[in-house]
Amino acid sequence: MIQAKEFIGQNVSGLLLRTIDTNDIAALIAVQKGRQQHDKIDPISTFEDIPTLDQVTWWVNHKIDSGGLDTVRVAEIDGVVAGYTWLEWWTEVDGVRLFLSQAALLPQWRNRGIGSAMLHWAETRLRMEAASQTETGPAFFGANATETEADDTRLLLDAGYVRTFSVLEMERDHLDNAVQTPLPDGLTLRPLQEEDFLYVGRSVTECYNESAFGVSPSADEEQRKIEWLKGFDPSICFVVWDGDEVAGQIICRIDKGRGEAAEVSVRAPWRRRGLAKALLTTAFCAFRERGLTVARLHTVAENRYGSVKLYQSAGFRIIKDHLRYRKPMHLGDSPASNG
């Protein structure tokens, strides 16, 4: 356990940052629900959520069973849970090592130094992890804050983080007037089938190999993609084929009373031919047939292929900016000198 007095400049009376256990599940849910109105969490978002009891239970048990207790800390003030912070890290396709911290803190406990203490613990722990790795790529701290999370944004900017890129959530309503866009000659479109999983998974991975900020594929990427695809209803997922080759795909789900295009991508040789628009309009029609009136998706604003303009041309509008912040991690510095 790490007490607040161990943090330089963060002497918060009664604060304890401790590991989680199953007795914390209800308190963690209360933290998330308690910040919903203040932070303007969108209840039908594709990119932010208030986790359910089942989700939090699974998450806590997974952390315990997988040995991940040292990546989570609960912020407790005189025995009362005020918030919590959690960590993860990965290597991106360009070799950058990203060390991400995320946190949730009840509004009534903000502006008292607790958020700064959690961030300080996170950076200290992440720096230790970075130093232990054999990889040598440049290391960065990462953190997230939406445009409606003013407190988190201010905390990150004060700690030296800078905006790096944005994930834009977009919405299309009036699905009743959606019109199917035809495919170019020689291409076919059909619903996803189980025997397609391997090829579609490979196609999705290939489409992101050149994307900035993309996660470097793991050794078991093909199996991971197959398991991922199993979680979708194949009747509302569609694949464009050029003979026996996958040209592109749209992977959809229905949740929270709206449709979601969770993945829209086209392989390089088939881009700029209208395939993405055809996939989107096919999904719109499928959603409409199921009685839905709204579709959502999210995309990186800085996408090199102009995805924002593509989606706007298909009737989507930007509804929220999910900002991503970073700052360089200097492994030779003391924790205090880097935030």
Residue pairs with C-beta under 8 A, 6 or more apart in sequence:
1 16
1 17
1 18
1 19
2 16
2 17
2 18
2 73
2 121
3 15
3 16
3 17
4 10
4 11
4 12
4 13
4 15
4 16
4 17
4 113
4 117
5 11
7 116
7 117
7 120
7 121
8 120
8 335
8 336
9 116
9 336
10 113
10 116
10 117
10 120
11 113
12 77
12 112
12 113
12 114
12 117
14 77
14 78
15 75
15 76
15 77
15 113
15 114
15 117
16 75
16 76
16 77
17 73
17 74
17 75
17 76
17 117
17 118
17 121
18 73
18 74
18 76
19 69
19 70
19 72
19 73
19 74
20 28
20 60
20 63
20 64
20 69
20 72
20 73
20 74
20 84
21 60
21 64
22 57
22 60
22 61
22 64
24 60
24 74
24 81
24 84
25 53
25 56
25 57
25 60
27 74
27 81
28 56
28 60
28 74
28 81
28 84
28 104
29 51
29 52
29 53
29 56
30 81
31 81
31 82
31 83
31 84
31 104
31 105
31 106
32 50
32 51
32 56
32 104
33 50
34 106
34 107
35 41
35 104
35 105
35 106
35 107
36 50
38 107
39 107
39 146
39 148
39 149
39 151
39 152
40 146
40 148
40 149
41 48
41 49
41 50
41 148
42 48
42 169
42 319
42 320
43 50
43 256
44 256
44 257
44 258
44 294
44 296
45 169
45 296
45 320
46 169
46 260
46 262
46 296
46 297
46 298
47 167
47 169
47 298
47 320
47 322
48 146
48 322
51 59
62 68
63 69
63 71
63 72
70 125
71 86
71 87
71 88
71 125
72 84
72 85
72 86
72 87
73 84
73 85
73 86
73 118
73 121
73 122
74 81
74 83
74 84
75 81
75 82
75 83
75 84
75 85
75 105
75 109
75 114
75 117
75 118
76 82
77 109
77 114
82 105
82 106
82 109
82 114
83 103
83 104
83 105
83 106
83 109
83 114
83 115
83 118
84 103
84 104
84 118
85 101
85 102
85 103
85 104
85 118
85 119
85 121
85 122
86 101
86 102
86 103
87 99
87 100
87 101
87 102
87 122
87 125
87 126
87 129
88 100
89 97
89 98
89 99
89 100
89 126
89 129
89 130
90 97
90 98
90 215
90 216
91 97
91 98
91 135
91 137
91 215
91 216
92 98
92 213
92 214
92 215
92 216
93 208
93 209
93 210
93 211
93 214
93 215
93 216
93 217
94 212
95 137
95 138
95 216
96 137
96 138
96 139
96 140
97 130
97 133
97 135
97 137
97 138
97 139
97 140
98 140
98 142
98 326
99 126
99 127
99 129
99 130
99 139
99 140
99 141
99 142
99 329
100 141
100 142
100 143
100 144
101 119
101 122
101 123
101 126
101 141
101 142
101 143
102 143
102 144
103 115
103 118
103 119
103 122
103 152
105 114
105 115
105 118
105 151
107 151
110 151
111 151
115 151
115 152
115 155
116 155
116 159
119 143
119 155
119 156
119 159
119 339
120 335
120 339
123 141
123 329
123 335
123 338
123 339
124 335
126 141
126 329
127 329
127 331
127 335
127 338
130 139
130 329
130 331
131 331
138 328
139 328
139 329
139 331
140 326
140 327
140 328
140 329
141 161
141 326
141 327
141 328
141 329
141 339
142 324
142 325
142 326
143 152
143 156
143 161
143 324
143 325
143 326
144 152
144 322
144 323
144 324
144 325
145 152
145 153
145 156
145 323
145 325
146 320
146 321
146 322
146 323
147 153
147 320
147 321
147 322
147 323
148 320
153 323
156 325
159 327
159 339
160 327
160 338
160 339
161 325
161 326
161 327
162 325
162 326
162 327
163 323
163 324
163 325
164 213
164 324
164 325
164 326
165 212
165 213
165 300
165 301
165 302
165 323
165 324
166 300
166 301
166 302
166 321
166 322
166 323
166 324
167 298
167 299
167 300
167 301
167 321
167 322
167 323
167 324
168 298
168 299
168 300
168 301
168 308
168 318
168 320
168 321
168 322
169 296
169 297
169 298
169 318
169 319
169 320
169 321
169 322
170 296
170 297
170 298
170 299
170 308
170 311
170 312
170 316
170 317
170 318
170 319
171 294
171 295
171 296
171 316
171 317
171 319
172 284
172 294
172 295
172 296
172 311
172 314
172 315
172 316
172 317
173 293
173 294
173 295
174 293
174 315
175 259
175 284
175 287
175 288
175 292
175 293
175 294
175 295
176 288
176 293
178 281
178 284
178 285
178 288
178 315
179 281
180 278
180 281
180 282
180 285
181 274
181 277
181 278
181 280
181 281
182 278
183 189
183 240
183 274
183 275
183 278
184 273
184 274
184 275
186 242
187 240
187 241
187 242
187 247
187 270
187 275
188 240
188 241
189 238
189 239
189 240
189 241
189 278
189 279
189 282
190 238
190 239
190 241
191 234
191 235
191 236
191 237
191 238
191 239
192 200
192 229
192 232
192 234
192 237
192 238
192 239
192 249
192 251
193 234
194 234
196 239
196 246
197 225
197 226
197 229
197 230
198 222
198 226
199 246
200 225
200 229
200 239
200 246
200 249
200 251
201 221
201 222
201 225
201 226
201 228
201 229
202 222
202 225
202 246
203 246
203 248
203 249
203 265
203 267
204 225
204 249
204 251
204 263
204 265
205 217
205 221
205 222
205 225
206 267
206 268
207 265
207 266
207 267
207 268
208 214
208 265
209 217
210 304
211 300
211 303
211 304
212 300
212 302
212 304
213 300
213 324
218 224
229 237
229 251
232 251
232 252
232 253
232 262
233 252
233 253
233 254
235 286
236 252
236 253
236 254
236 259
236 283
236 286
236 287
236 290
237 249
237 250
237 251
237 252
238 249
238 250
238 252
238 279
238 282
238 283
238 286
239 246
239 248
239 249
240 246
240 247
240 248
240 249
240 266
240 270
240 275
240 278
240 279
241 247
242 270
246 267
247 266
247 267
247 269
247 270
247 275
248 264
248 265
248 266
248 267
248 270
248 275
248 276
248 279
249 263
249 264
249 265
249 279
250 261
250 263
250 264
250 279
250 280
250 282
250 283
251 261
251 262
251 263
251 264
252 259
252 260
252 261
252 262
252 283
252 286
252 287
253 259
253 260
253 262
254 260
254 287
254 290
254 292
257 292
257 294
258 292
258 293
258 294
258 295
258 296
259 283
259 284
259 286
259 287
259 290
259 292
259 294
259 295
259 296
260 295
260 296
260 297
261 280
261 283
261 295
261 296
261 297
262 297
264 276
264 279
264 280
264 297
264 307
265 276
266 275
266 276
266 279
271 305
276 310
277 310
277 313
277 314
280 311
280 314
281 314
283 295
284 295
287 295
295 316
297 311
297 316
298 322
299 307
299 308
299 311
300 307
301 308
301 321
308 318
327 338
327 339
329 338
330 337
330 338
